[in-house]
Amino acid sequence: MLLGQLAKDMSIYFFVAFGIVLGGSILGGIAALLTRQPPFHTMYELAFKLKIWGMVGALGGTFDSFMQIERIFQEGDMSPVIKQIIFIVSAFIGADTGTRLIHWLVHGDSI
């Protein structure tokens, strides 16, 4: 049961980070199109700029996860540290996947 909840939480972190990068890049591309800027170039640049914000947004909007890890290290209980690291990795993979997808959509070459 606990593993099932962890998998659910991991997928939420993944897709929130993925959605921030993908949605922000696509909407930024639409804004670029409306303002007569190159939309694909704008989408490509925004994907890389939004990658870190995808992670931060998925983790709750702050760097609280990192502060929580520090606090857990001081207390000596390692189980929550591993859980937080898994969530950070899930958010990173989601943001990276969104960035790679935008790169692939814009340039069409292999990721």
DONUDREN-759452 format. One record per residue (C-alpha): x, y, z; residue in three letters. Coordinates in steps of 0.001 Angstrom, whole numbers, plus 500000, padded with zeros to 6 digits. Example, Ala and Ser with C-alpha at 12.3 -4.5 7.8 and 13.67 -1.06 7.14 Angstrom:
DONUDREN-759452
512300495500507800ALA/513670498940507140SER/
***
This chain:
DONUDREN-759452
500000500000500000MET/502815502390500888LEU/504586501660497598LEU/501370502415495701GLY/501092505824497360GLN/504730506555496541LEU/504116505703492873ALA/501057507989492819LYS/503037510849494344ASP/505927510292491933MET/503607510449488925SER/502048513680490211ILE/505473515319490621TYR/506497514079487163PHE/503421515370485356PHE/503279518714487162VAL/506893519458486175ALA/506247518140482658PHE/503126520298482312GLY/504834523460483502ILE/507578523121480893VAL/505328521958478056LEU/502443524344478731GLY/504654527342479368GLY/506661526737476210SER/503607526260474004ILE/501809529309475396LEU/505008531324475074GLY/505193530206471443GLY/501627531414470889ILE/502531534769472454ALA/505574534978470194ALA/503390534263467175LEU/500954537015468166LEU/503802539505468592THR/505461538488465315ARG/508452536833466960GLN/509843533454465879PRO/507604531006467793PRO/509783527901467528PHE/512892529696468711HIS/510925531204471598THR/509504527803472558MET/512971526272472465TYR/514453528963474717GLU/511513528922477120LEU/511725525146477547ALA/515237525445478935PHE/514370528467481086LYS/511269526776482522LEU/513020523510483362LYS/514112524602486845ILE/510730526254487476TRP/508985523040486501GLY/510913521272489229MET/510293524013491796VAL/506592524165490956GLY/506195520403491217ALA/507927520353494589LEU/505532522898496041GLY/506727526244494784GLY/509647526613497165THR/512860524874497981PHE/511179523430501074ASP/512104519889500000SER/515780520731500236PHE/515345522319503664MET/513367519299504782GLN/516251517027503727ILE/518688519098505778GLU/516413518903508816ARG/516066515116508438ILE/519844514684508199PHE/520200516539511480GLN/517628514276513138GLU/519259511128511748GLY/516167509472510198ASP/517092508570506604MET/513754507184505349SER/512131510601504626PRO/515359511739502927VAL/515108508932500412ILE/511449509780499793LYS/512260513472499176GLN/515122512550496846ILE/512756510299494885ILE/510302513206494542PHE/513068515564493399ILE/514259513024490821VAL/510665512503489607SER/510209516251489160ALA/513554516515487351PHE/512672513685484979ILE/509309515323484228GLY/510885518718483533ALA/513631517128481436ASP/511104515109479437THR/509112518270478717GLY/512263520078477608THR/513285517202475351ARG/509796517001473850LEU/509828520714472974ILE/513325520300471512HIS/512084517396469405TRP/508950519272468279LEU/510938522358467306VAL/513979520748465704HIS/512596517361464721GLY/515872515562465335ASP/516427512731467765SER/516402513398471477ILE/
***
